[in-house]
C-alpha cells in the first residue's frame, strides 16, 4: 500500500512538471491550442521519465559513470516516442498546432532532458539513500545482536547465582538429616532428585511460562516442607488463564526463598508462605507473602537474592517492571512483582 501511494505521488509530480513545460511553451510561442501542447508535453514527459527509469534500473544503477549519458539518451528517445504517442491519440489535430509542436521541438528536447535528468537524479539518489539505509539497518541489527548476546550472558550469570545457593542449602539440610532421621533424609533426597530432573531444562531456558515457574516452586516448597515439617505451610494460587504467559525462569524463587529463610525459619512456630498471581490493568502482579519475623524496615530491601531479582527485571524490562517490598500485618513481609503484560521476557 505504501509503494502504491508513493507511485501515485511520483506520477502527480511528473504530471505537474509536464504541465509547467506545456505552459512555458504555450506562453513563449503564443500558441492557440493549449490542449494540444499539453497532451504532447505529457506524452513526451512521461515517455522520457519511463525510459529514464528503465535505463536506470537496467544499466545506470550498476554503472554510475553512465548515469548522465543514459539520461540524455532517454530524453532524446523520449521526445519522438512521446510525439508519436500523442499523434496516435489525435493530438495535435490542427495544422497550426502541428507547426507549434514541430517548431518547438528543440524546446521539448531541452525541457524534457531537464525533466529526465531530474527524475534520473532523483531515482539515483533514492537508490543510494536506500542502500545507505540498508547498511545502517544492518549495522543496527548487528549491534542489537551483540547487545542481546551480552544481555543473555548477563542474565545467565545472574540466574546461575541462584541455583548453587539453593542446592548448597538443600544439601546442607540433607546432611543434617542423615543419621538423625534417615527416612526423612531419604524422602528429601527423592524429592530433590525429582526437583532437579523436572527443573533442569526450565532453569536453563531463556524463557519459560508462568505455569512452569509455579510448578518448579511447588517442588521447591515441597522440599522445604519435608525438612521443616508442620512449621511450614504454603499455597500457590495461579489462575489457569495465566499459566501460559511467558515468564523469566527462576525469577520468583529468590523471593520465596527469602520468605522461608529470613521469615519463617527464624520463627519458632513457623508460618505460612503464599504466592498469588493476578493481572492488574496492564501489569502481571505476583505477590509473595509470609507471616514470619519480617525483614523490611525501609521499604527497599537488600540482599543478594533481592538485588539479583532487581537486576534481572531491569535487564529484561527496563523501568517498566518493579519489585516492591513492604511489611505484612500483623507480621511478615509482602513482596510484589509488577511485570508489564505487553513486554514479555526476551
HELIX and SHEET records of a PDB file:
HELIX    1   1 UNK A    2  UNK A   29  1                                  28    
HELIX    2   2 UNK A   34  UNK A   55  1                                  22    
HELIX    3   3 UNK A   56  UNK A   60  3                                   5    
HELIX    4   4 UNK A   64  UNK A   66  5                                   3    
HELIX    5   5 UNK A   67  UNK A   88  1                                  22    
HELIX    6   6 UNK A   95  UNK A  103  1                                   9    
HELIX    7   7 UNK A  105  UNK A  177  1                                  73    
HELIX    8   8 UNK A  182  UNK A  204  1                                  23    
HELIX    9   9 UNK A  210  UNK A  228  1                                  19    
HELIX   10  10 UNK A  229  UNK A  231  5                                   3    
HELIX   11  11 UNK A  240  UNK A  242  5                                   3    
HELIX   12  12 UNK A  253  UNK A  258  1                                   6    
HELIX   13  13 UNK A  259  UNK A  264  3                                   6    
HELIX   14  14 UNK A  304  UNK A  317  1                                  14    
HELIX   15  15 UNK A  318  UNK A  320  5                                   3    
SHEET    1   A 2 UNK A 208  UNK A 209  0                                        
SHEET    2   A 2 UNK A 246  UNK A 247 -1                                        
SHEET    1   B 5 UNK A 232  UNK A 238  0                                        
SHEET    2   B 5 UNK A 271  UNK A 280  1                                        
SHEET    3   B 5 UNK A 283  UNK A 290 -1                                        
SHEET    4   B 5 UNK A 333  UNK A 340 -1                                        
SHEET    5   B 5 UNK A 322  UNK A 327 -1                                        
END                                                                             
